[in-house]
């Protein structure tokens, strides 16, 4: 079993052989460096820990030592015969040899200071030895994942780990400017408007391109207002109503730069799953799409933006007419309902507002019922216009709104009485 796993692992790992597979190899290398907490060192931003200096006991406060009296050694020198031709230094008895300082020779304060220094020394040595072990493992990883040619030319045993990485990057890597260009081009490519059937795949590609572009600090992705606007422009071609309401919903997070692109990607996946799970999508159900048209290349024009908004609303109204029919009692019967089960208008507004297409029930729409809106809420003129057009075109919606207002007024009056 273990041999099988080793075979699979060896077949999937990337060996650095040329600049063609530098990106894949570098991603694996960076992951390994992060795991070993050595990324700052290999990028030349951090130095390795120095080897700790062992504390010397003689450098700390010592107790006073008794000195040897000269009178005790003088008689011995007088009785020793002087040999001819021998210097006086050889005839004198040597003085006492200096004794090594021990822990007991230190004063109380000296012992405390030395003990503290020794504890620090041991901790520093453990951290140093651990880091040296990780550096050794990282070098072993490089040796096992680069070709023999690069090992000989870029990984000399006497050089540091950061020097190895720098040599490999110069030999097989690409320049920072070229990396930024690739990331910027990938980001732009990811903004090509998707098709409905490819929405999930497009979302994954967009999120991956955003990650790479942010890592490379591509200018278009540094401000939330810029990349979010790019996202909405790309997605409006396939989900115009959702993009409109989603942009309004996230306005406050865009303003304070708190909106995360991963959150946006996950929200779009949830929306896309509604279509990928459906067995059949009725023609015109989601309004007109302009994924492959030339309109997207010229969306800076205000006239074309207004034209698209009108076409979007017309498609929405057509969808409403196909999906609903009114009976004499004001109830709404869903078209295509084989059981003929009657649904009220309020049943259909549980998820999407019928007036502004926002992600809220119709009876809670601030555009229809401004008295429910908080004081800080500000209506958008173009959304207000869409709501007015919806009320004029959908008599059922207009009747429902009037009924809800009458109910509210009656309840208010009853509470006052």
Helices and strands as residue ranges (DSSP letters): H 2-12, G 19-21, H 22-35, H 39-42, G 57-59, H 71-79, H 88-91, G 103-105, H 108-145, H 148-154, H 161-172, H 176-190, G 196-198, H 199-215, G 219-221, H 224-236, H 240-249, H 251-255, H 261-276, G 295-298, H 302-323, E 324-326, E 332-334, H 345-348, G 362-364, G 370-372, H 381-393, H 395-416
